[in-house]
Amino acid sequence: MSQANQPIRVMVVDDHPLLREGIAAVIDGQPDMVLIAEASGGNEALEMFRTLRPDVTLMDLQMPDVNGIEAIKAIRTEFPEACIAILTTYRGDVRALHAIKAGAKAYLLKSTLRKELVDTIRLLAAGKRHFPPEIAAELASHLDKDALSDREIQVLQCVARGKSNKEIASQFKLSEDTIKGHIRSIMEKLSANNRTHAVSIGIQRGFIEF
């Protein structure tokens, strides 16, 4: 937490320089906060956090080395009081659920930054959390009807690797009809038109890695 009358010290973690520059410009325009560090990946973020102990960290979810979820876990393992906000592109991102479970205290869409960004930084610095109502509702929906089961995630991962229903059935020692049922359920939950579309949505929303 920032001390009284001291600016809120912020670190931004994202592998896109333009996004970091945009956030830096917003923070530079605020009299009560200062950007103390920029990192492009999870490993760098952990090293910088150890050294600088920012009051608030803005963390991208998708990065090339260590992703945002693992970085949040690593930081909060060493520093349980760390205030971290997720930066994400997709409103319905399952990774966000995992990040929140890992200890993220706010959720920010990259497309709706600026005023919401600075307001969220101030809330976190004051020890509060920030999940916009529409985001909270969508996250809740993923815990309900939209959530894929563990088996469905395994099947979708196999589909992403180009395996046929027969090959997937053999791998899990199940019937082809059972696999077909899983795929129908996956496509219904993801509102996918076909297998390729289901894989694309699964990757985009963070159900599977590819």
C-alpha positions in Angstrom: 0.0 0.0 0.0 1.1 3.5 -0.7 1.9 5.8 2.3 -0.2 8.9 2.9 0.7 11.8 0.6 3.0 9.5 -1.3 2.2 8.6 -5.0 0.9 5.2 -5.7 3.8 3.2 -7.2 2.7 1.2 -10.2 4.3 -1.6 -12.3 2.9 -2.7 -15.7 3.5 -6.1 -17.1 2.7 -6.7 -20.8 4.7 -8.0 -23.8 3.3 -5.3 -26.1 5.4 -2.0 -25.9 2.5 0.1 -27.3 0.1 -1.0 -24.5 2.8 -0.3 -21.9 3.4 3.2 -23.5 -0.3 3.9 -23.4 -0.6 3.0 -19.8 2.5 5.0 -18.9 1.0 8.1 -20.6 -2.2 7.7 -18.6 -0.3 7.3 -15.3 2.1 10.2 -16.0 -1.0 12.4 -16.2 -2.1 11.6 -12.7 -0.7 13.6 -9.8 -1.2 10.8 -7.3 0.6 7.9 -9.0 3.9 7.1 -10.7 5.0 4.3 -13.0 8.1 2.7 -11.4 8.6 -0.3 -13.7 7.7 -2.0 -16.9 8.1 -5.7 -17.6 7.5 -7.7 -20.7 7.1 -11.1 -19.1 6.3 -13.0 -15.9 9.9 -13.9 -14.9 11.0 -10.2 -15.3 7.9 -9.1 -13.4 8.8 -11.3 -10.4 12.3 -10.1 -10.3 11.2 -6.4 -10.5 8.5 -7.0 -7.8 11.2 -8.4 -5.4 13.3 -5.3 -6.0 10.8 -2.5 -6.2 7.7 -3.7 -4.3 5.1 -1.7 -6.3 1.8 -0.7 -4.6 -0.2 -1.9 -7.6 0.8 -4.2 -10.5 -1.1 -4.4 -13.8 -0.6 -7.9 -15.3 -1.3 -9.1 -18.8 -2.6 -12.7 -18.9 -1.0 -13.8 -22.2 2.8 -13.5 -22.3 5.5 -15.6 -24.1 7.6 -16.8 -21.1 5.6 -17.2 -17.9 1.9 -16.3 -18.3 0.1 -13.9 -16.1 -1.6 -16.5 -14.0 1.7 -18.2 -13.1 3.3 -14.8 -12.5 0.5 -13.9 -10.1 0.9 -17.1 -8.2 4.7 -16.7 -8.0 4.4 -13.1 -6.8 1.7 -13.8 -4.2 3.5 -16.8 -2.9 6.4 -14.5 -1.9 4.3 -11.4 -1.3 0.7 -12.3 -0.2 -0.3 -8.7 0.2 0.5 -7.9 -3.5 -2.2 -5.9 -5.3 -2.5 -7.2 -8.8 -5.0 -6.3 -11.6 -5.5 -8.5 -14.6 -5.2 -6.9 -18.1 -7.1 -9.0 -20.7 -8.4 -8.6 -24.2 -11.4 -10.9 -24.0 -14.4 -10.3 -21.8 -15.2 -14.0 -21.5 -11.7 -15.2 -20.7 -11.5 -18.4 -18.6 -8.0 -17.4 -17.7 -9.5 -14.5 -15.8 -11.2 -17.0 -13.5 -7.9 -18.8 -12.8 -6.1 -15.4 -12.3 -8.8 -14.4 -9.7 -8.4 -17.7 -7.9 -4.6 -17.1 -8.0 -5.2 -13.8 -6.1 -5.8 -11.1 -8.7 -7.9 -8.3 -7.1 -9.2 -6.5 -10.2 -10.1 -7.2 -13.8 -9.5 -4.7 -16.6 -10.3 -5.0 -20.3 -7.5 -3.5 -22.4 -10.2 -1.8 -24.6 -11.7 0.1 -21.6 -8.7 1.6 -19.9 -8.0 5.3 -19.1 -10.6 6.5 -16.5 -11.3 2.9 -15.3 -7.6 2.2 -15.2 -6.8 5.1 -12.8 -9.9 4.5 -10.7 -9.0 0.8 -10.3 -5.4 1.6 -9.4 -6.7 4.0 -6.6 -9.2 1.3 -5.4 -6.4 -1.3 -5.2 -4.1 1.0 -3.4 -6.8 1.6 -0.9 -7.1 -2.1 -0.2 -10.2 -2.7 -2.3 -11.1 -5.0 -5.2 -12.6 -4.1 -8.5 -14.7 -6.4 -10.8 -17.2 -4.5 -13.0 -20.7 -5.9 -12.6 -20.9 -7.1 -16.2 -17.6 -8.8 -15.8 -18.6 -10.4 -12.5 -21.8 -11.7 -14.1 -19.9 -13.2 -17.1 -17.3 -14.8 -14.8 -20.1 -16.3 -12.8 -21.6 -17.8 -15.9 -18.3 -19.7 -16.6 -18.7 -21.4 -13.3 -22.1 -22.5 -14.4 -23.4 -23.5 -17.8 -20.5 -22.3 -20.0 -17.8 -24.2 -18.1 -16.3 -27.2 -19.8 -15.7 -30.3 -17.7 -12.2 -31.7 -17.3 -12.9 -34.4 -19.8 -14.3 -32.0 -22.3 -11.2 -29.9 -22.0 -9.1 -33.0 -22.6 -11.1 -33.9 -25.7 -10.9 -30.4 -27.1 -7.2 -30.4 -26.6 -7.0 -33.7 -28.6 -9.2 -32.1 -31.3 -6.8 -29.2 -31.4 -3.9 -31.6 -32.1 -5.8 -33.0 -35.1 -6.9 -36.3 -33.6 -9.9 -38.1 -34.9 -12.9 -39.3 -32.8 -11.6 -42.8 -33.1 -8.1 -41.8 -31.9 -9.5 -39.8 -29.0 -11.8 -42.7 -28.0 -8.8 -45.1 -28.0 -6.7 -42.7 -25.9 -9.3 -42.4 -23.2 -10.6 -46.0 -23.5 -14.1 -44.7 -24.3 -16.5 -45.4 -27.2 -16.6 -43.2 -30.3 -20.2 -42.3 -29.4 -19.1 -41.0 -26.0 -16.5 -38.8 -27.7 -19.1 -37.6 -30.2 -21.3 -36.7 -27.2 -18.5 -34.7 -25.6 -17.8 -32.8 -28.8 -21.5 -32.0 -29.2 -21.5 -30.7 -25.6 -18.3 -28.6 -26.2 -19.7 -27.0 -29.4 -23.0 -26.2 -27.7 -21.3 -24.6 -24.6 -18.9 -22.6 -26.8 -21.6 -21.8 -29.5 -19.2 -23.2 -32.1 -20.1 -24.0 -35.7 -17.7 -26.8 -36.2 -14.6 -28.5 -34.6 -12.2 -25.9 -35.9 -14.3 -23.1 -34.6 -14.5 -24.9 -31.2 -10.7 -25.1 -31.0 -10.4 -21.4 -32.0 -12.8 -20.4 -29.3 -11.2 -22.7 -26.7 -7.8 -21.2 -27.3 -9.2 -17.6 -27.3 -11.0 -18.1 -24.0 -8.2 -19.9 -22.3 -9.7 -23.4 -22.0 -6.8 -24.9 -23.9 -3.3 -24.0 -24.8 -2.0 -24.5 -28.4 
